[in-house]
Structure formats: C-alpha cells, structure tokens
C-alpha cells in the first residue's frame, strides 16, 4: 500500500537511503511511483510477502500527513526485544556466556565459590551449568559476582568481552549475530521518524555499552533488567556508582509493559518480540487506540540459524503462537520471510 508523502518526507527518505532526490512538484502518479522506488531500497533482506507488505503498509498509514491514522513523529515509539529478536539467542544467551566467563575470571578472588552453587558448577562444567537458569537467577548470579564494582568498570568489562568472545557455532563475535533483516527494519523505522527502544529481559548494564554500535540504539533507549547501585565517593575523591548484590527491576514478561511505562512514558505503536516473555509487551502495544503493529520472529531455519518454538528451553514460543492469529500479530517465518539471516551469509 502506498501513499503520497509530503515534500519533507520525500526529501528525508531519499537523503537517508542514498538515492537521488525525488522531485517534489510532480503529478501524483509520478510521486507515488517515486515513493514505491524509495520503499524498494528498504528491507532488502526481506522476501516479498504478507509480513513485509504489512510493515510497509503500517508505516505508510501512520506517517501520511492528514491521513486518518497519522501519528506525530514524537509519538512513533517502537519497542524490540533483544535476545532472539534482534540477535541470536541459541545455544545459550550471550549474557550466560558472559556470566560463565566472568565467574571463571573472578574465581581466584573468591575461593569460597569452589564449594558454593551455582559457582562450583560453572567452574566445573562451564556455561552449560547456567543454561537452565531463569533470567532473574542469572542476574542474581551476576550481581553477586560483581558486587562492589563500579558501573563504569563493569561496562568496560562488558566491552572487553563483547569484542573478543566468539559464538560457539559460528565462531564469530556475538555482535556479528545481529539479524540483518532487523537491522534494516530499525533503519527503515528511523528514516520514518520512529524512535526505537530495546525492551529486554537482559541486564541493562550488559546491553548499554554496545547497542548503539550494533543497532544504532543509544544507551538511553535501552530498557532492561537492573540491579541496585549506590552513589559513593571513591578513594580518589571522585563520585562513582557502585553495583550492589540486589536486583531492582526485572524487565521480562509483565515487567516489560511496566518498564515501558516507567522508563519510556509512552505506549508504543510498534513492537517486535520472539517469545512468550514478549507477549505482555505485544498485548500492551496493540491494545492502545489508533493504528498498531506487533510482530513475532518465529525461528524456523535450522540450516541458517535454529528452528525452535513451543518446546524450547530458550526463547519458548507457545502462547505467542496461539495468540498471534486472533490479535492479528505478524509472524515472521525466518526461513521463508528472510533472504538472509546474518550479514555474513
């Protein structure tokens, strides 16, 4: 579905897409054709089909001035889960691999961990010992392991790890495992004056150091689970924030809409997730007034990534699959809707 944009919209999109400027003072038919060509420059890793068409149609509806569904730019809030939605979450969450490596690195400073679970299991078995823990349990483990460290020091640790750690299957940095179609979708939305946020069950301090570089989402637009911090004056006389061994907020399941309300302050009009933990966020998004869009990434491609849903211990998608048809949520069939999964493929 196409619509006639304003001259500002045409100019903005053509500049951002790197295309030659489209003349503004042209007949409506020529302008519609120019818009169609511009649209074709976006979402190139998406196959033509109902899902891609529904995204383009929705964006056109809410960005067409004087249209019945027009939404002012300041209200075009889009929210995305992270693990399994923006990047790969199998065979274990990246933050689980990070936690395992951190426990091993810090173990010499904590001899008590040799007889304390789950630390003993991690030291004996590696990351597999944490594969079945819940998001809150994982965050508690990280909080205990890093209590007393400053937020700045922790974020440097994350950056050092994310630039050197390799994914066990693809032998690439975890940041290479961002989904190319979703990166294109983020760029498409930003070009149409949407403001995208990450709303993830993962730790906020784990995500903030690298989301801007990988997704173009700055740290202030990332919502995640968090532990308590405490303001202190360091030994050098400078103020610091110190991490405590206590959880403050879990941004998963019903915590996601609560986090959106707490940290964003606007109900989104566009949302994407991949698991049952994202269902409350999709429900919250689509229950608001006016035009709304919700999508689910369904992992169906065992060859290029993984195939899993209802029975998976990671990224379980059961309730979401059942709820999608009646709620008119778009379900992305990874195998059929995406031309490629990762940029390197």
C-alpha positions in Angstrom: 0.0 0.0 0.0 1.5 3.4 -0.9 0.5 6.9 -0.1 1.6 10.4 -1.2 4.1 11.8 1.3 4.9 15.4 2.0 7.9 17.1 0.4 9.8 16.9 3.7 9.1 13.1 3.9 10.4 12.5 0.4 13.5 14.6 0.9 14.3 12.9 4.2 13.9 9.4 2.9 15.8 10.0 -0.3 18.8 11.5 1.6 18.8 8.7 4.1 18.6 6.0 1.6 21.4 7.4 -0.6 19.1 7.7 -3.6 18.9 10.7 -5.9 16.5 13.3 -4.7 12.9 12.8 -5.9 11.3 16.0 -7.4 8.5 17.3 -5.3 6.5 19.2 -7.8 5.3 16.3 -9.9 2.0 14.7 -10.7 0.5 12.4 -8.0 1.1 9.3 -10.1 4.8 10.1 -10.6 5.2 10.9 -6.9 3.6 7.5 -6.0 5.9 5.7 -8.3 8.9 7.6 -6.8 7.8 6.6 -3.3 7.5 2.9 -4.4 11.0 3.0 -5.7 12.2 4.6 -2.5 10.4 1.9 -0.5 12.1 -0.8 -2.6 15.5 0.4 -1.3 14.5 -0.6 2.2 14.1 -4.1 3.8 16.2 -5.7 1.0 16.9 -8.8 3.1 13.1 -9.4 3.5 11.3 -11.6 0.9 8.2 -10.1 -0.7 5.2 -11.4 1.2 2.4 -10.6 3.7 4.8 -9.7 6.6 7.0 -7.3 4.6 3.9 -5.8 3.0 2.2 -5.3 6.4 5.2 -3.4 7.8 5.4 -1.1 4.8 1.6 -0.5 4.8 1.6 0.3 8.5 4.5 2.7 8.3 2.7 4.5 5.4 -0.5 4.7 7.3 1.0 6.3 10.4 3.3 8.7 8.6 1.0 10.1 5.9 0.1 13.7 6.8 -3.7 14.3 7.1 -4.3 10.6 7.0 -6.8 9.0 9.3 -4.1 7.0 11.1 -1.4 9.7 11.1 0.8 9.7 14.3 3.1 12.6 15.1 6.8 11.8 15.0 7.2 12.3 18.7 4.7 9.5 19.4 6.1 6.9 16.9 7.6 4.7 19.6 8.8 1.2 18.6 10.0 -1.4 21.0 12.1 -4.5 20.4 13.0 -7.5 22.5 16.7 -8.2 22.1 17.6 -11.9 22.5 16.1 -13.9 19.7 14.5 -10.8 18.1 17.5 -8.6 17.2 20.3 -11.1 17.6 20.9 -14.8 18.1 20.0 -16.4 21.5 21.0 -20.0 20.8 22.5 -22.3 22.0 22.7 -20.1 25.2 22.1 -16.4 25.8 25.2 -14.2 25.2 24.8 -12.9 28.8 25.0 -16.5 30.1 28.3 -17.0 28.2 29.5 -13.7 29.7 28.5 -14.7 33.2 30.3 -18.0 32.9 33.5 -16.4 31.6 33.3 -13.8 34.4 32.9 -16.4 37.1 36.0 -18.2 35.9 37.9 -14.9 35.7 36.9 -13.8 39.2 37.2 -17.2 40.8 40.8 -16.7 42.1 39.4 -13.8 44.2 36.6 -16.0 45.6 37.9 -19.3 46.9 34.5 -19.9 48.5 33.0 -20.4 45.1 34.7 -23.8 44.9 32.0 -25.1 47.3 29.1 -22.8 46.6 26.5 -23.3 43.9 26.0 -22.4 41.1 29.5 -21.1 41.0 31.0 -24.5 41.7 29.0 -26.0 38.8 30.2 -23.2 36.4 33.8 -23.8 37.4 33.4 -27.5 36.8 31.1 -27.5 33.7 31.3 -24.1 32.1 28.4 -22.1 30.6 26.2 -25.3 30.3 25.7 -25.1 34.1 23.8 -21.9 33.6 21.8 -22.9 30.5 18.6 -23.7 32.5 18.7 -20.8 35.0 16.0 -18.1 34.7 16.6 -14.5 33.8 16.3 -13.4 37.4 18.6 -16.1 38.7 21.2 -15.2 36.1 21.0 -11.6 37.1 21.4 -12.5 40.8 24.5 -14.5 39.9 26.0 -11.6 38.1 25.0 -9.2 40.9 26.8 -11.4 43.4 29.8 -11.8 41.2 30.2 -8.1 40.6 29.1 -6.6 43.8 31.4 -3.7 44.8 32.5 -2.9 41.2 31.7 0.4 39.7 29.2 0.7 36.9 31.9 2.2 34.6 34.3 -0.7 35.4 31.6 -3.2 34.7 30.7 -1.7 31.4 34.4 -1.7 30.4 34.5 -5.4 31.3 31.4 -6.0 29.0 33.1 -4.1 26.2 36.3 -6.1 26.6 34.3 -9.3 26.5 32.0 -8.5 23.6 34.9 -7.6 21.4 36.8 -10.8 22.0 34.2 -13.6 22.7 33.2 -15.9 19.9 29.9 -17.6 19.3 30.3 -21.4 19.7 28.6 -22.4 16.4 29.6 -19.6 14.0 33.0 -18.7 15.5 32.3 -15.0 15.1 31.9 -12.2 17.6 28.4 -12.2 19.1 27.8 -8.8 17.6 28.1 -10.3 14.1 25.0 -12.4 15.1 22.6 -9.4 14.8 19.9 -10.2 12.3 20.4 -8.3 9.1 16.6 -8.0 8.3 16.0 -6.5 11.8 18.9 -4.0 11.3 17.2 -3.0 8.1 13.9 -2.7 9.8 15.4 -0.4 12.5 16.9 1.8 9.8 13.6 1.9 8.0 11.7 3.0 11.0 14.3 5.6 12.0 14.1 7.0 8.4 10.3 7.5 9.0 10.9 9.3 12.3 10.2 6.4 14.7 12.2 6.2 17.9 13.2 2.6 18.6 13.8 1.2 22.0 15.2 -2.1 23.2 13.0 -3.7 25.9 14.8 -6.8 27.0 14.9 -9.2 30.0 18.6 -9.0 29.7 20.7 -6.8 32.0 20.7 -3.1 31.2 24.4 -2.7 32.1 25.3 -5.6 29.8 23.5 -4.1 26.8 24.2 -0.4 27.1 27.9 -0.5 26.2 27.3 -1.9 22.7 23.7 -1.4 21.5 24.5 1.9 19.8 27.3 0.5 17.7 25.4 -2.7 16.8 21.8 -1.5 16.4 22.1 2.3 16.3 20.1 2.4 19.6 21.8 4.6 22.1 22.1 3.5 25.8 19.3 5.8 26.9 16.9 3.9 24.6 17.6 0.5 26.2 15.3 -0.8 28.8 16.4 -3.9 30.7 16.6 -5.7 34.0 18.8 -3.9 36.5 20.4 -4.3 39.9 20.7 -1.7 42.6 23.5 0.8 42.5 24.8 3.1 45.2 26.4 6.5 44.9 29.8 6.7 46.6 32.9 8.9 46.7 35.8 6.8 45.6 39.3 6.6 47.0 40.5 9.2 44.6 37.7 11.6 45.7 35.6 11.2 42.6 31.9 10.2 42.6 31.2 6.7 41.4 28.1 4.4 41.1 28.8 1.0 42.7 26.9 -2.2 41.9 25.2 -3.9 44.8 24.2 -7.6 45.1 20.5 -6.8 44.9 18.0 -6.8 42.0 15.9 -3.8 41.4 13.8 -4.5 38.3 13.1 -7.5 36.1 12.2 -6.4 32.5 10.6 -9.7 31.4 7.0 -10.9 30.9 4.7 -8.5 32.6 7.7 -6.5 33.6 8.1 -5.3 30.0 5.0 -3.1 29.8 5.8 -1.9 33.4 9.3 -1.0 32.2 7.9 0.8 29.1 5.7 2.9 31.3 8.4 3.6 33.8 11.3 4.3 31.5 9.7 5.4 28.2 6.5 7.0 29.3 4.6 6.4 26.1 2.7 3.4 24.9 4.5 2.1 21.7 2.7 1.8 18.4 5.1 -0.8 17.0 6.5 -3.8 18.8 8.5 -6.9 18.0 9.4 -10.0 20.1 10.1 -13.7 19.7 9.0 -15.5 22.8 6.2 -15.9 25.4 8.1 -13.4 27.6 7.3 -10.8 25.0 3.5 -11.4 24.9 2.6 -8.8 27.5 4.6 -6.2 25.6 2.8 -7.0 22.4 -0.6 -7.0 24.2 0.2 -3.6 25.8 1.2 -2.2 22.4 -1.7 -3.4 20.4 -4.4 -2.6 23.0 -3.9 1.1 22.6 -6.1 3.4 20.4 -5.3 4.0 16.7 -3.1 2.1 14.3 -0.9 -0.5 16.0 1.6 -3.2 14.8 3.1 -6.2 16.6 5.4 -8.8 15.1 6.9 -12.1 16.3 10.2 -13.6 15.0 9.5 -17.3 14.6 12.7 -19.3 14.4 12.1 -21.8 11.6 15.5 -22.0 9.9 17.7 -24.8 11.3 20.1 -24.5 8.4 21.0 -20.8 8.7 20.2 -20.4 12.4 17.9 -22.6 14.6 14.4 -23.9 14.5 12.6 -23.9 17.8 9.4 -22.7 19.4 6.9 -24.5 21.8 9.3 -26.9 23.5 12.4 -24.8 23.6 14.1 -24.0 27.0 15.4 -20.8 25.4 13.1 -18.4 23.7 10.0 -20.6 24.2 7.2 -19.5 21.8 4.0 -21.3 22.7 1.4 -18.7 24.0 2.6 -16.2 21.5 1.9 -18.5 18.5 -1.5 -19.2 19.8 -2.3 -15.6 20.4 -0.9 -14.2 17.1 -3.9 -15.0 14.8 -6.7 -13.6 16.9 -4.6 -10.5 17.7 -3.5 -10.0 14.1 0.1 -10.0 15.0 2.5 -10.6 12.1 4.6 -13.8 12.5 7.9 -13.8 10.7 8.8 -17.2 9.3 12.5 -16.8 9.4 13.1 -19.5 6.7 10.7 -18.1 4.2 10.5 -14.3 5.0 14.2 -13.6 5.3 16.5 -13.7 2.3 19.4 -13.9 4.7 19.7 -14.1 8.5 23.1 -12.6 9.1 25.1 -10.0 7.1 27.9 -12.5 6.6 25.7 -15.1 4.9 
